[in-house]
Amino acid sequence: MEVSNNIKGEAQLKEKIKLFYLGSKKLVDKQICPTRDLLVPLTDKWSLFCLFNLGYHGVLRFNELQRYIPNISSRMLSVTLKKLEQKQLIVRTIYPEVPPRVEYKLTGFGEKLADKMVELNNWLLKENGNNLVKE
């Protein structure tokens, strides 16, 4: 029984991968991989912290966000926020005040991505949590 379930699971995975490649053939021909191009910038040290904090708190100013992320320098936070803005995961709003007020929040796509990343993290902890903890 377990062997047939395993074979069925492998066949389903093969079909999903096949459909992915067929659906993204035009992009693959141009050497564009949307998954890689989106996930690679998120794998740095700080991007997920920014994404999750903005997802949890909603709209935050620079200094507020910095307080929620321990040990991040102002420069690194600035670089990370610019990168996330370029990927259209966050939106930066500048208010014409003195001094200028700048707020950050997730875009609709950023919210969906943050939700998927939380699901992925939860799945990793559930499936492989013991192997993730370094002694």
GUBANU-922652 format. One record per residue: residue number from 1; residue in three letters; chain; x, y, z of N, C-alpha, C in turn. Coordinates in Angstrom, 1 decimal. Atoms other than C-alpha are relative to their C-alpha. Layout:
N
{resi->NUM | resn->ALA | chain->A | nu->X | nv->Y | nw->Z | cau->X | cav->Y | caw->Z | cu->X | cv->Y | cw->Z}
...
This chain:
135
{resi->1 | resn->MET | chain->A | nu->0.8 | nv->-1.2 | nw->0.0 | cau->0.0 | cav->0.0 | caw->0.0 | cu->0.9 | cv->1.3 | cw->0.0}
{resi->2 | resn->GLU | chain->A | nu->-0.9 | nv->-1.1 | nw->-0.1 | cau->2.8 | cav->2.4 | caw->1.0 | cu->0.7 | cv->0.3 | cw->-1.3}
{resi->3 | resn->VAL | chain->A | nu->-0.8 | nv->-0.1 | nw->1.3 | cau->4.7 | cav->1.7 | caw->-2.3 | cu->-0.9 | cv->0.6 | cw->-1.0}
{resi->4 | resn->SER | chain->A | nu->0.9 | nv->-0.6 | nw->1.0 | cau->1.6 | cav->2.5 | caw->-4.4 | cu->-0.3 | cv->1.5 | cw->0.2}
{resi->5 | resn->ASN | chain->A | nu->0.2 | nv->-1.4 | nw->-0.4 | cau->1.0 | cav->5.7 | caw->-2.5 | cu->1.2 | cv->0.9 | cw->-0.4}
{resi->6 | resn->ASN | chain->A | nu->-1.3 | nv->-0.7 | nw->0.3 | cau->4.7 | cav->6.7 | caw->-3.0 | cu->0.1 | cv->0.2 | cw->-1.5}
{resi->7 | resn->ILE | chain->A | nu->-0.1 | nv->-0.1 | nw->1.5 | cau->4.5 | cav->6.0 | caw->-6.8 | cu->-1.0 | cv->1.0 | cw->-0.4}
{resi->8 | resn->LYS | chain->A | nu->1.1 | nv->-1.0 | nw->0.4 | cau->1.2 | cav->8.0 | caw->-7.0 | cu->0.5 | cv->1.4 | cw->0.3}
{resi->9 | resn->GLY | chain->A | nu->-0.5 | nv->-1.3 | nw->-0.4 | cau->2.9 | cav->10.9 | caw->-5.1 | cu->1.1 | cv->0.4 | cw->-1.0}
{resi->10 | resn->GLU | chain->A | nu->-1.1 | nv->-0.4 | nw->0.9 | cau->5.9 | cav->10.8 | caw->-7.4 | cu->-0.6 | cv->0.4 | cw->-1.4}
{resi->11 | resn->ALA | chain->A | nu->0.7 | nv->-0.3 | nw->1.3 | cau->3.6 | cav->10.8 | caw->-10.5 | cu->-0.7 | cv->1.4 | cw->0.1}
{resi->12 | resn->GLN | chain->A | nu->0.6 | nv->-1.3 | nw->-0.2 | cau->1.7 | cav->13.8 | caw->-9.1 | cu->1.0 | cv->1.1 | cw->0.0}
{resi->13 | resn->LEU | chain->A | nu->-1.1 | nv->-1.0 | nw->0.0 | cau->4.9 | cav->15.7 | caw->-8.5 | cu->0.6 | cv->0.2 | cw->-1.4}
{resi->14 | resn->LYS | chain->A | nu->-0.4 | nv->-0.1 | nw->1.4 | cau->6.1 | cav->14.9 | caw->-12.0 | cu->-0.9 | cv->0.8 | cw->-0.8}
{resi->15 | resn->GLU | chain->A | nu->1.0 | nv->-0.8 | nw->0.7 | cau->2.9 | cav->16.2 | caw->-13.4 | cu->0.0 | cv->1.4 | cw->0.3}
{resi->16 | resn->LYS | chain->A | nu->-0.1 | nv->-1.4 | nw->-0.4 | cau->3.1 | cav->19.4 | caw->-11.4 | cu->1.2 | cv->0.7 | cw->-0.6}
{resi->17 | resn->ILE | chain->A | nu->-1.3 | nv->-0.6 | nw->0.6 | cau->6.7 | cav->20.0 | caw->-12.6 | cu->-0.2 | cv->0.1 | cw->-1.5}
{resi->18 | resn->LYS | chain->A | nu->0.2 | nv->0.0 | nw->1.5 | cau->5.7 | cav->19.2 | caw->-16.2 | cu->-0.9 | cv->1.2 | cw->-0.3}
{resi->19 | resn->LEU | chain->A | nu->0.9 | nv->-1.1 | nw->0.2 | cau->2.8 | cav->21.7 | caw->-16.0 | cu->0.7 | cv->1.3 | cw->0.2}
{resi->20 | resn->PHE | chain->A | nu->-0.8 | nv->-1.2 | nw->-0.3 | cau->5.1 | cav->24.3 | caw->-14.5 | cu->0.9 | cv->0.4 | cw->-1.2}
{resi->21 | resn->TYR | chain->A | nu->-1.0 | nv->-0.3 | nw->1.2 | cau->7.7 | cav->24.0 | caw->-17.3 | cu->-0.8 | cv->0.3 | cw->-1.2}
{resi->22 | resn->LEU | chain->A | nu->0.8 | nv->-0.3 | nw->1.2 | cau->5.0 | cav->24.0 | caw->-20.0 | cu->-0.6 | cv->1.4 | cw->0.1}
{resi->23 | resn->GLY | chain->A | nu->0.6 | nv->-1.3 | nw->-0.2 | cau->3.4 | cav->27.1 | caw->-18.5 | cu->1.0 | cv->1.1 | cw->0.0}
{resi->24 | resn->SER | chain->A | nu->-1.0 | nv->-1.1 | nw->-0.1 | cau->6.6 | cav->29.0 | caw->-18.1 | cu->1.1 | cv->-0.2 | cw->-1.1}
{resi->25 | resn->LYS | chain->A | nu->-1.0 | nv->0.3 | nw->1.0 | cau->8.4 | cav->27.8 | caw->-21.3 | cu->0.5 | cv->1.3 | cw->-0.6}
{resi->26 | resn->LYS | chain->A | nu->-0.4 | nv->-1.3 | nw->0.6 | cau->8.5 | cav->31.4 | caw->-22.8 | cu->1.0 | cv->0.7 | cw->0.9}
{resi->27 | resn->LEU | chain->A | nu->-0.9 | nv->-0.6 | nw->-1.0 | cau->10.2 | cav->32.6 | caw->-19.6 | cu->1.3 | cv->-0.8 | cw->0.1}
{resi->28 | resn->VAL | chain->A | nu->-1.2 | nv->0.9 | nw->-0.1 | cau->12.6 | cav->29.6 | caw->-19.4 | cu->0.9 | cv->0.2 | cw->-1.3}
{resi->29 | resn->ASP | chain->A | nu->-0.7 | nv->-0.2 | nw->1.3 | cau->13.6 | cav->30.2 | caw->-23.1 | cu->0.8 | cv->1.3 | cw->0.1}
{resi->30 | resn->LYS | chain->A | nu->-0.7 | nv->-1.3 | nw->-0.2 | cau->14.6 | cav->33.8 | caw->-22.0 | cu->0.9 | cv->-0.1 | cw->1.3}
{resi->31 | resn->GLN | chain->A | nu->-0.8 | nv->0.2 | nw->-1.3 | cau->16.5 | cav->32.3 | caw->-18.9 | cu->-0.6 | cv->0.8 | cw->1.1}
{resi->32 | resn->ILE | chain->A | nu->0.6 | nv->-0.7 | nw->-1.1 | cau->14.0 | cav->33.9 | caw->-16.6 | cu->-0.7 | cv->-1.1 | cw->0.9}
{resi->33 | resn->CYS | chain->A | nu->0.7 | nv->0.9 | nw->-0.9 | cau->12.8 | cav->31.9 | caw->-13.5 | cu->-0.6 | cv->0.9 | cw->1.0}
{resi->34 | resn->PRO | chain->A | nu->0.7 | nv->-0.9 | nw->-0.9 | cau->10.2 | cav->33.9 | caw->-11.6 | cu->0.2 | cv->-0.5 | cw->1.5}
{resi->35 | resn->THR | chain->A | nu->-0.1 | nv->0.5 | nw->-1.4 | cau->10.5 | cav->31.6 | caw->-8.5 | cu->1.4 | cv->0.4 | cw->0.5}
{resi->36 | resn->ARG | chain->A | nu->-1.3 | nv->-0.3 | nw->-0.4 | cau->14.3 | cav->32.0 | caw->-8.4 | cu->0.2 | cv->1.5 | cw->0.2}
{resi->37 | resn->ASP | chain->A | nu->-0.2 | nv->-1.4 | nw->0.0 | cau->14.2 | cav->35.7 | caw->-9.2 | cu->-0.7 | cv->0.7 | cw->1.2}
{resi->38 | resn->LEU | chain->A | nu->0.7 | nv->-0.5 | nw->-1.2 | cau->11.8 | cav->36.3 | caw->-6.3 | cu->0.6 | cv->-0.5 | cw->1.3}
{resi->39 | resn->LEU | chain->A | nu->-0.4 | nv->0.6 | nw->-1.3 | cau->13.1 | cav->33.9 | caw->-3.7 | cu->1.5 | cv->0.4 | cw->0.4}
{resi->40 | resn->VAL | chain->A | nu->-1.4 | nv->-0.3 | nw->-0.3 | cau->16.9 | cav->34.7 | caw->-4.0 | cu->0.1 | cv->1.3 | cw->0.8}
{resi->41 | resn->PRO | chain->A | nu->-0.1 | nv->-1.2 | nw->-0.9 | cau->16.5 | cav->38.3 | caw->-2.7 | cu->-0.6 | cv->-0.2 | cw->1.4}
{resi->42 | resn->LEU | chain->A | nu->0.6 | nv->0.3 | nw->-1.3 | cau->14.4 | cav->36.9 | caw->0.2 | cu->0.9 | cv->-0.8 | cw->0.9}
{resi->43 | resn->THR | chain->A | nu->-0.8 | nv->0.9 | nw->-0.8 | cau->17.2 | cav->34.6 | caw->1.4 | cu->1.1 | cv->0.7 | cw->0.6}
{resi->44 | resn->ASP | chain->A | nu->-1.0 | nv->-0.7 | nw->-0.7 | cau->19.4 | cav->37.3 | caw->2.7 | cu->-0.3 | cv->0.0 | cw->1.5}
{resi->45 | resn->LYS | chain->A | nu->0.2 | nv->0.0 | nw->-1.4 | cau->19.7 | cav->37.9 | caw->6.4 | cu->-1.2 | cv->0.7 | cw->0.5}
{resi->46 | resn->TRP | chain->A | nu->0.9 | nv->-0.9 | nw->-0.6 | cau->17.1 | cav->40.6 | caw->6.8 | cu->-1.4 | cv->0.1 | cw->-0.7}
{resi->47 | resn->SER | chain->A | nu->1.2 | nv->-0.2 | nw->0.8 | cau->14.4 | cav->40.5 | caw->4.1 | cu->-1.2 | cv->-0.6 | cw->0.6}
{resi->48 | resn->LEU | chain->A | nu->1.2 | nv->0.7 | nw->-0.6 | cau->12.1 | cav->38.0 | caw->5.7 | cu->-0.4 | cv->0.7 | cw->1.3}
{resi->49 | resn->PHE | chain->A | nu->0.3 | nv->-0.7 | nw->-1.2 | cau->12.3 | cav->39.9 | caw->9.0 | cu->-0.8 | cv->1.3 | cw->-0.3}
{resi->50 | resn->CYS | chain->A | nu->0.8 | nv->-1.2 | nw->0.4 | cau->11.1 | cav->43.1 | caw->7.2 | cu->-1.4 | cv->-0.4 | cw->-0.5}
{resi->51 | resn->LEU | chain->A | nu->1.3 | nv->0.4 | nw->0.6 | cau->8.4 | cav->41.2 | caw->5.3 | cu->-1.0 | cv->-0.4 | cw->1.1}
{resi->52 | resn->PHE | chain->A | nu->0.8 | nv->0.5 | nw->-1.0 | cau->7.1 | cav->39.5 | caw->8.4 | cu->-0.5 | cv->1.1 | cw->1.0}
{resi->53 | resn->ASN | chain->A | nu->0.3 | nv->-1.1 | nw->-0.9 | cau->7.2 | cav->42.6 | caw->10.6 | cu->-1.1 | cv->0.9 | cw->-0.7}
{resi->54 | resn->LEU | chain->A | nu->1.0 | nv->-0.8 | nw->0.7 | cau->5.3 | cav->44.6 | caw->8.0 | cu->-1.3 | cv->-0.7 | cw->-0.2}
{resi->55 | resn->GLY | chain->A | nu->1.3 | nv->0.8 | nw->0.1 | cau->2.8 | cav->41.8 | caw->7.6 | cu->-0.7 | cv->0.0 | cw->1.3}
{resi->56 | resn->TYR | chain->A | nu->0.6 | nv->0.0 | nw->-1.3 | cau->2.3 | cav->41.7 | caw->11.3 | cu->-0.5 | cv->1.4 | cw->0.5}
{resi->57 | resn->HIS | chain->A | nu->0.4 | nv->-1.3 | nw->-0.6 | cau->2.2 | cav->45.4 | caw->12.2 | cu->-0.7 | cv->0.9 | cw->-1.0}
{resi->58 | resn->GLY | chain->A | nu->0.6 | nv->-0.8 | nw->1.0 | cau->0.9 | cav->46.8 | caw->8.9 | cu->0.9 | cv->1.1 | cw->-0.5}
{resi->59 | resn->VAL | chain->A | nu->-0.8 | nv->-1.1 | nw->0.4 | cau->2.3 | cav->50.3 | caw->8.2 | cu->1.0 | cv->0.3 | cw->1.1}
{resi->60 | resn->LEU | chain->A | nu->-1.1 | nv->-0.3 | nw->-1.0 | cau->5.6 | cav->51.1 | caw->9.9 | cu->0.9 | cv->1.1 | cw->-0.6}
{resi->61 | resn->ARG | chain->A | nu->-1.0 | nv->-0.9 | nw->0.4 | cau->8.0 | cav->54.0 | caw->9.8 | cu->1.4 | cv->-0.7 | cw->0.2}
{resi->62 | resn->PHE | chain->A | nu->-1.3 | nv->0.6 | nw->0.0 | cau->11.7 | cav->53.3 | caw->9.4 | cu->0.5 | cv->-0.3 | cw->1.4}
{resi->63 | resn->ASN | chain->A | nu->-0.5 | nv->0.2 | nw->-1.4 | cau->12.7 | cav->53.7 | caw->13.1 | cu->-0.8 | cv->-1.1 | cw->0.7}
{resi->64 | resn->GLU | chain->A | nu->0.9 | nv->1.0 | nw->-0.6 | cau->9.7 | cav->51.6 | caw->14.2 | cu->0.4 | cv->-1.4 | cw->-0.5}
{resi->65 | resn->LEU | chain->A | nu->-0.4 | nv->1.3 | nw->0.6 | cau->10.7 | cav->48.8 | caw->11.8 | cu->1.4 | cv->-0.4 | cw->0.6}
{resi->66 | resn->GLN | chain->A | nu->-1.3 | nv->0.3 | nw->-0.5 | cau->14.3 | cav->49.0 | caw->13.0 | cu->0.0 | cv->-0.5 | cw->1.4}
{resi->67 | resn->ARG | chain->A | nu->0.2 | nv->0.4 | nw->-1.4 | cau->13.2 | cav->48.6 | caw->16.6 | cu->-0.5 | cv->-1.5 | cw->0.1}
{resi->68 | resn->TYR | chain->A | nu->0.5 | nv->1.4 | nw->0.0 | cau->11.4 | cav->45.3 | caw->15.7 | cu->1.0 | cv->-1.0 | cw->-0.5}
{resi->69 | resn->ILE | chain->A | nu->-1.0 | nv->1.0 | nw->0.6 | cau->14.5 | cav->43.8 | caw->14.0 | cu->1.3 | cv->0.2 | cw->0.8}
{resi->70 | resn->PRO | chain->A | nu->-1.2 | nv->-0.2 | nw->-0.7 | cau->17.3 | cav->43.4 | caw->16.5 | cu->1.3 | cv->-0.1 | cw->-0.8}
{resi->71 | resn->ASN | chain->A | nu->-1.4 | nv->0.0 | nw->0.6 | cau->20.9 | cav->44.1 | caw->15.4 | cu->0.1 | cv->0.4 | cw->-1.5}
{resi->72 | resn->ILE | chain->A | nu->-0.1 | nv->-0.5 | nw->1.4 | cau->20.0 | cav->45.5 | caw->12.0 | cu->0.5 | cv->1.5 | cw->0.0}
{resi->73 | resn->SER | chain->A | nu->-0.5 | nv->-1.4 | nw->0.1 | cau->22.0 | cav->48.7 | caw->11.1 | cu->-1.0 | cv->0.8 | cw->-0.8}
{resi->74 | resn->SER | chain->A | nu->0.8 | nv->-0.9 | nw->0.8 | cau->20.3 | cav->51.7 | caw->9.6 | cu->0.3 | cv->-0.2 | cw->-1.5}
{resi->75 | resn->ARG | chain->A | nu->-0.4 | nv->0.2 | nw->1.4 | cau->22.2 | cav->51.2 | caw->6.4 | cu->-0.5 | cv->-1.3 | cw->-0.6}
{resi->76 | resn->MET | chain->A | nu->0.5 | nv->1.3 | nw->0.5 | cau->21.3 | cav->47.5 | caw->6.1 | cu->-1.5 | cv->0.0 | cw->-0.2}
{resi->77 | resn->LEU | chain->A | nu->1.5 | nv->-0.1 | nw->0.1 | cau->17.6 | cav->48.3 | caw->6.8 | cu->-0.3 | cv->0.8 | cw->-1.3}
{resi->78 | resn->SER | chain->A | nu->0.3 | nv->-0.8 | nw->1.2 | cau->17.7 | cav->51.0 | caw->4.1 | cu->0.2 | cv->-0.8 | cw->-1.3}
{resi->79 | resn->VAL | chain->A | nu->-0.3 | nv->0.8 | nw->1.2 | cau->19.3 | cav->48.7 | caw->1.5 | cu->-1.0 | cv->-1.1 | cw->-0.2}
{resi->80 | resn->THR | chain->A | nu->1.0 | nv->1.0 | nw->0.1 | cau->16.9 | cav->45.9 | caw->2.3 | cu->-1.4 | cv->0.5 | cw->-0.4}
{resi->81 | resn->LEU | chain->A | nu->1.3 | nv->-0.6 | nw->0.4 | cau->13.8 | cav->48.1 | caw->2.1 | cu->0.0 | cv->0.4 | cw->-1.5}
{resi->82 | resn->LYS | chain->A | nu->-0.1 | nv->-0.4 | nw->1.4 | cau->15.0 | cav->49.5 | caw->-1.3 | cu->-0.1 | cv->-1.2 | cw->-0.9}
{resi->83 | resn->LYS | chain->A | nu->0.0 | nv->1.3 | nw->0.8 | cau->15.5 | cav->45.9 | caw->-2.6 | cu->-1.5 | cv->-0.5 | cw->0.0}
{resi->84 | resn->LEU | chain->A | nu->1.4 | nv->0.5 | nw->-0.1 | cau->12.0 | cav->44.9 | caw->-1.4 | cu->-1.0 | cv->0.9 | cw->-0.8}
{resi->85 | resn->GLU | chain->A | nu->0.8 | nv->-0.9 | nw->0.8 | cau->10.5 | cav->48.0 | caw->-3.0 | cu->0.2 | cv->-0.2 | cw->-1.5}
{resi->86 | resn->GLN | chain->A | nu->-0.3 | nv->0.3 | nw->1.4 | cau->12.2 | cav->47.2 | caw->-6.3 | cu->-0.7 | cv->-1.2 | cw->-0.5}
{resi->87 | resn->LYS | chain->A | nu->0.7 | nv->1.3 | nw->0.3 | cau->10.7 | cav->43.7 | caw->-6.2 | cu->-1.5 | cv->0.2 | cw->0.1}
{resi->88 | resn->GLN | chain->A | nu->1.4 | nv->-0.3 | nw->-0.1 | cau->7.3 | cav->45.4 | caw->-5.6 | cu->-0.7 | cv->-0.8 | cw->1.1}
{resi->89 | resn->LEU | chain->A | nu->0.5 | nv->0.7 | nw->-1.1 | cau->6.9 | cav->43.6 | caw->-2.3 | cu->-0.5 | cv->1.0 | cw->1.1}
{resi->90 | resn->ILE | chain->A | nu->0.4 | nv->-1.0 | nw->-0.9 | cau->6.6 | cav->46.8 | caw->-0.3 | cu->-0.2 | cv->1.3 | cw->-0.7}
{resi->91 | resn->VAL | chain->A | nu->0.2 | nv->-1.3 | nw->0.6 | cau->5.4 | cav->50.3 | caw->-1.0 | cu->0.5 | cv->1.1 | cw->1.0}
{resi->92 | resn->ARG | chain->A | nu->-0.6 | nv->-1.0 | nw->-0.9 | cau->7.2 | cav->53.4 | caw->0.4 | cu->-0.8 | cv->1.3 | cw->-0.3}
{resi->93 | resn->THR | chain->A | nu->0.8 | nv->-1.2 | nw->0.2 | cau->5.0 | cav->56.5 | caw->1.0 | cu->0.8 | cv->1.1 | cw->0.7}
{resi->94 | resn->ILE | chain->A | nu->-0.7 | nv->-1.2 | nw->-0.6 | cau->6.7 | cav->59.9 | caw->1.6 | cu->-1.1 | cv->1.1 | cw->0.1}
{resi->95 | resn->TYR | chain->A | nu->0.9 | nv->-1.1 | nw->-0.3 | cau->4.6 | cav->62.6 | caw->3.2 | cu->0.7 | cv->1.4 | cw->0.0}
{resi->96 | resn->PRO | chain->A | nu->-0.7 | nv->-1.3 | nw->0.1 | cau->5.5 | cav->66.3 | caw->2.4 | cu->-0.1 | cv->0.8 | cw->1.2}
{resi->97 | resn->GLU | chain->A | nu->0.0 | nv->-0.6 | nw->-1.2 | cau->6.1 | cav->67.3 | caw->5.9 | cu->1.4 | cv->0.4 | cw->0.4}
{resi->98 | resn->VAL | chain->A | nu->-1.4 | nv->-0.3 | nw->-0.5 | cau->9.0 | cav->68.8 | caw->7.8 | cu->0.0 | cv->-0.4 | cw->1.5}
{resi->99 | resn->PRO | chain->A | nu->-0.8 | nv->0.8 | nw->0.9 | cau->10.7 | cav->66.6 | caw->8.7 | cu->-0.9 | cv->-1.0 | cw->-0.8}
{resi->100 | resn->PRO | chain->A | nu->0.8 | nv->1.0 | nw->0.8 | cau->9.5 | cav->64.2 | caw->6.0 | cu->-0.3 | cv->-1.2 | cw->0.7}
{resi->101 | resn->ARG | chain->A | nu->0.5 | nv->1.2 | nw->-0.7 | cau->7.5 | cav->61.3 | caw->7.2 | cu->0.0 | cv->-1.1 | cw->-1.1}
{resi->102 | resn->VAL | chain->A | nu->-0.1 | nv->1.1 | nw->0.9 | cau->8.2 | cav->58.0 | caw->5.4 | cu->-0.6 | cv->-1.3 | cw->0.6}
{resi->103 | resn->GLU | chain->A | nu->0.6 | nv->1.2 | nw->-0.5 | cau->6.0 | cav->54.9 | caw->5.9 | cu->0.2 | cv->-1.2 | cw->-1.0}
{resi->104 | resn->TYR | chain->A | nu->-0.2 | nv->1.2 | nw->0.8 | cau->6.4 | cav->51.3 | caw->4.6 | cu->-1.2 | cv->-0.9 | cw->0.3}
{resi->105 | resn->LYS | chain->A | nu->1.0 | nv->1.0 | nw->-0.2 | cau->3.8 | cav->48.7 | caw->4.0 | cu->0.1 | cv->-1.0 | cw->-1.1}
{resi->106 | resn->LEU | chain->A | nu->-0.1 | nv->1.0 | nw->1.0 | cau->3.4 | cav->45.5 | caw->2.1 | cu->-1.0 | cv->0.3 | cw->-1.1}
{resi->107 | resn->THR | chain->A | nu->1.0 | nv->-0.1 | nw->1.1 | cau->1.8 | cav->45.5 | caw->-1.3 | cu->-0.9 | cv->-1.2 | cw->0.1}
{resi->108 | resn->GLY | chain->A | nu->0.9 | nv->1.2 | nw->0.0 | cau->-1.0 | cav->43.0 | caw->-2.1 | cu->0.8 | cv->-1.2 | cw->-0.2}
{resi->109 | resn->PHE | chain->A | nu->-0.8 | nv->1.1 | nw->0.3 | cau->1.5 | cav->40.7 | caw->-3.6 | cu->1.0 | cv->-0.3 | cw->1.1}
{resi->110 | resn->GLY | chain->A | nu->-0.9 | nv->0.2 | nw->-1.2 | cau->3.9 | cav->41.2 | caw->-0.6 | cu->-0.8 | cv->-0.7 | cw->1.1}
{resi->111 | resn->GLU | chain->A | nu->0.8 | nv->0.6 | nw->-1.0 | cau->1.1 | cav->40.2 | caw->1.7 | cu->-0.2 | cv->-1.5 | cw->-0.3}
{resi->112 | resn->LYS | chain->A | nu->0.2 | nv->1.4 | nw->0.4 | cau->0.4 | cav->37.0 | caw->-0.3 | cu->1.3 | cv->-0.8 | cw->0.2}
{resi->113 | resn->LEU | chain->A | nu->-1.3 | nv->0.7 | nw->-0.1 | cau->4.1 | cav->36.2 | caw->-0.4 | cu->0.3 | cv->-0.3 | cw->1.5}
{resi->114 | resn->ALA | chain->A | nu->-0.3 | nv->0.1 | nw->-1.4 | cau->4.5 | cav->36.8 | caw->3.3 | cu->-0.8 | cv->-1.2 | cw->0.6}
{resi->115 | resn->ASP | chain->A | nu->0.8 | nv->1.1 | nw->-0.4 | cau->1.6 | cav->34.4 | caw->3.9 | cu->0.5 | cv->-1.3 | cw->-0.4}
{resi->116 | resn->LYS | chain->A | nu->-0.6 | nv->1.3 | nw->0.5 | cau->3.2 | cav->31.7 | caw->1.8 | cu->1.3 | cv->-0.3 | cw->0.7}
{resi->117 | resn->MET | chain->A | nu->-1.2 | nv->0.2 | nw->-0.7 | cau->6.5 | cav->32.2 | caw->3.5 | cu->-0.2 | cv->-0.5 | cw->1.4}
{resi->118 | resn->VAL | chain->A | nu->0.4 | nv->0.5 | nw->-1.3 | cau->4.9 | cav->31.7 | caw->6.9 | cu->-0.4 | cv->-1.4 | cw->-0.1}
{resi->119 | resn->GLU | chain->A | nu->0.5 | nv->1.4 | nw->0.2 | cau->3.2 | cav->28.6 | caw->5.6 | cu->1.2 | cv->-0.9 | cw->-0.2}
{resi->120 | resn->LEU | chain->A | nu->-1.2 | nv->0.8 | nw->0.3 | cau->6.6 | cav->27.3 | caw->4.3 | cu->0.8 | cv->-0.2 | cw->1.3}
{resi->121 | resn->ASN | chain->A | nu->-0.7 | nv->0.1 | nw->-1.2 | cau->8.3 | cav->28.1 | caw->7.6 | cu->-0.7 | cv->-1.0 | cw->1.0}
{resi->122 | resn->ASN | chain->A | nu->0.7 | nv->0.9 | nw->-0.9 | cau->5.6 | cav->26.3 | caw->9.6 | cu->0.1 | cv->-1.4 | cw->-0.5}
{resi->123 | resn->TRP | chain->A | nu->-0.2 | nv->1.3 | nw->0.5 | cau->5.8 | cav->23.3 | caw->7.3 | cu->1.4 | cv->-0.5 | cw->0.3}
{resi->124 | resn->LEU | chain->A | nu->-1.4 | nv->0.4 | nw->-0.3 | cau->9.6 | cav->23.2 | caw->7.7 | cu->0.2 | cv->-0.4 | cw->1.5}
{resi->125 | resn->LEU | chain->A | nu->-0.1 | nv->0.3 | nw->-1.5 | cau->9.3 | cav->23.3 | caw->11.5 | cu->-0.7 | cv->-1.3 | cw->0.3}
{resi->126 | resn->LYS | chain->A | nu->0.7 | nv->1.2 | nw->-0.3 | cau->6.7 | cav->20.6 | caw->11.5 | cu->0.7 | cv->-1.3 | cw->-0.6}
{resi->127 | resn->GLU | chain->A | nu->-0.5 | nv->1.2 | nw->0.7 | cau->8.4 | cav->18.2 | caw->9.0 | cu->1.5 | cv->-0.2 | cw->0.4}
{resi->128 | resn->ASN | chain->A | nu->-1.4 | nv->0.2 | nw->-0.2 | cau->12.0 | cav->18.8 | caw->9.9 | cu->0.6 | cv->0.9 | cw->1.2}
{resi->129 | resn->GLY | chain->A | nu->-0.4 | nv->-0.9 | nw->-1.1 | cau->12.1 | cav->20.9 | caw->13.1 | cu->1.2 | cv->-0.5 | cw->0.8}
{resi->130 | resn->ASN | chain->A | nu->-1.1 | nv->0.5 | nw->-0.8 | cau->14.5 | cav->18.6 | caw->15.0 | cu->1.3 | cv->0.1 | cw->-0.8}
{resi->131 | resn->ASN | chain->A | nu->-1.3 | nv->0.0 | nw->0.8 | cau->17.1 | cav->18.7 | caw->12.1 | cu->0.4 | cv->1.5 | cw->-0.2}
{resi->132 | resn->LEU | chain->A | nu->-0.3 | nv->-1.4 | nw->0.2 | cau->16.9 | cav->22.5 | caw->11.9 | cu->0.8 | cv->0.7 | cw->1.2}
{resi->133 | resn->VAL | chain->A | nu->-0.7 | nv->-0.5 | nw->-1.2 | cau->18.2 | cav->23.1 | caw->15.5 | cu->1.4 | cv->-0.4 | cw->0.0}
{resi->134 | resn->LYS | chain->A | nu->-1.5 | nv->0.3 | nw->-0.1 | cau->22.0 | cav->23.3 | caw->15.6 | cu->0.4 | cv->-0.1 | cw->1.5}
{resi->135 | resn->GLU | chain->A | nu->-0.5 | nv->0.2 | nw->-1.4 | cau->23.5 | cav->22.0 | caw->18.8 | cu->1.3 | cv->0.7 | cw->0.2}
